Amino acid sequence: MGFLTKYGSAWGAIPMTGGSVFWVAPSASYTVDGKAYSASDDHDGLSPERAKLTIGSAVTAATANVGDVIALLPGAHTTAAALAVSKAGLTFVGLPYMPEGDGVQATPQVSITGTAAIGVAVTAADVSFYNITFVPITQFQAVTFTTAANRLRFKHCMVDLTGVTGHANTKGITGTGATQAPRRLRLQGCWLKAGVATTSSGYALDVSAAVEFMVEKCVVWHDGFVASAVAWTAAIKVNDNATGMFRDNELIASNVAVAVTGFIVGVTHTGAGAIQFVRNTTTVNTSGAPFTGWAAADCDLCLNYVATVAGGTGGTLVTSTT
C-alpha cells in the first residue's frame, strides 16, 4: 500500500514530516483500503493496518519536538478522561484531509468528544490540529489550553455546540482560566457553531489572555432554527491583557427571531489598541454591537460591516465596541 512516503507524510498529504506517523482508529473494528482490521493500543500504530485504539496511546508513543503526527482515521473518537497533550510539537490530523486554500473547509469526518470530562487538555507548545470537529459534553470544554501552549494552532477545524444540552459552562476552545496567556494562538478557516434549546451554551472560543493571537477566515454560526432555540449569549470571549486580531471572519445568526447577544465580547483592557477587528462581517441578527465589552480606545476597527436586509444598502459600518 502507498499510504506513507519515506518522509512520513500521511498518504502524501500534509503535513510533511521527518517524524513518525501514528494511526488511530475510532473503534475496535475499522476498515482501510476496503479491508477490515482490529485496533489495539498494543499495536505500534505505525501503519494504518496496525492502528491504535485510543488517541492517548498514540500521544504516549509519540516523541516531543521531532515532528510526530497523529493521524485520526474517519469516525467519532472519544476520550474517557481529558486527553493530556503535554508533549510539544505534536500534530493531529483528521483524515481524509485535502486542504483547498485557507478558507473554511467542509465539516470534518473526524470528531473528538469527551465522555466524562474535558475533551483535550493542551499544556505544551507547538501543538497543531487539522480537520477535526471538537464536541464538548454538557458543562465541560472541548479543548483547554494553558500559558505553556505557545503557538497552538487550529486549521480547518470545527467546534460543534449544537448537539449538547445548553449550559454556560459548555464551551469549545478555551483557556483554563482568564489569565492563561500563550503566545500566537491561531485559528484559521474554522467553524464555530452553536444552536441549542432552553439555555444558551457558553463560548465557542475563549482566547483568555492570549498574546498576539489571530482568528482569521472563520465562520461563527448560530443556528436559530432548532426546536425551542434560544439566543446565544456570547460566541467568543477575550480577556484582559490579551492582544491580537480578528480578520476576515463571518459572524452569522440564521434566525432573526433568535439573535446573538454579542458575537465577540471582551473586558476593558489595560492598553489602548489591544485588539484589532479587520474586515469582519455580521448578519443583522445581533441584539447588540457585534464587538462589545471594551472601552473605545481598546480596539482598532477597520472595514467591519453589519449586513442589511434585502433592499438595504448592503452593509452598515461598525463604529462601536461598547
Secondary structure as GFF3:
##gff-version 3
##sequence-region A 1 322
A	DSSP	beta_strand	21	24	.	.	.	ID=ss1
A	DSSP	beta_strand	29	32	.	.	.	ID=ss2
A	DSSP	beta_strand	35	38	.	.	.	ID=ss3
A	DSSP	three_ten_helix	48	50	.	.	.	ID=ss4
A	DSSP	alpha_helix	55	61	.	.	.	ID=ss5
A	DSSP	beta_strand	69	72	.	.	.	ID=ss6
A	DSSP	beta_strand	75	79	.	.	.	ID=ss7
A	DSSP	beta_strand	83	85	.	.	.	ID=ss8
A	DSSP	beta_strand	91	94	.	.	.	ID=ss9
A	DSSP	beta_strand	110	114	.	.	.	ID=ss10
A	DSSP	beta_strand	120	122	.	.	.	ID=ss11
A	DSSP	beta_strand	128	130	.	.	.	ID=ss12
A	DSSP	beta_strand	133	135	.	.	.	ID=ss13
A	DSSP	beta_strand	141	145	.	.	.	ID=ss14
A	DSSP	beta_strand	153	155	.	.	.	ID=ss15
A	DSSP	beta_strand	158	160	.	.	.	ID=ss16
A	DSSP	beta_strand	171	175	.	.	.	ID=ss17
A	DSSP	beta_strand	186	188	.	.	.	ID=ss18
A	DSSP	beta_strand	191	194	.	.	.	ID=ss19
A	DSSP	beta_strand	205	206	.	.	.	ID=ss20
A	DSSP	beta_strand	211	216	.	.	.	ID=ss21
A	DSSP	beta_strand	219	222	.	.	.	ID=ss22
A	DSSP	beta_strand	232	237	.	.	.	ID=ss23
A	DSSP	beta_strand	243	247	.	.	.	ID=ss24
A	DSSP	beta_strand	250	253	.	.	.	ID=ss25
A	DSSP	beta_strand	260	265	.	.	.	ID=ss26
A	DSSP	beta_strand	275	278	.	.	.	ID=ss27
A	DSSP	beta_strand	281	282	.	.	.	ID=ss28
A	DSSP	beta_strand	291	292	.	.	.	ID=ss29
A	DSSP	three_ten_helix	296	298	.	.	.	ID=ss30
A	DSSP	beta_strand	299	302	.	.	.	ID=ss31
A	DSSP	beta_strand	305	306	.	.	.	ID=ss32
A	DSSP	beta_strand	316	317	.	.	.	ID=ss33
###
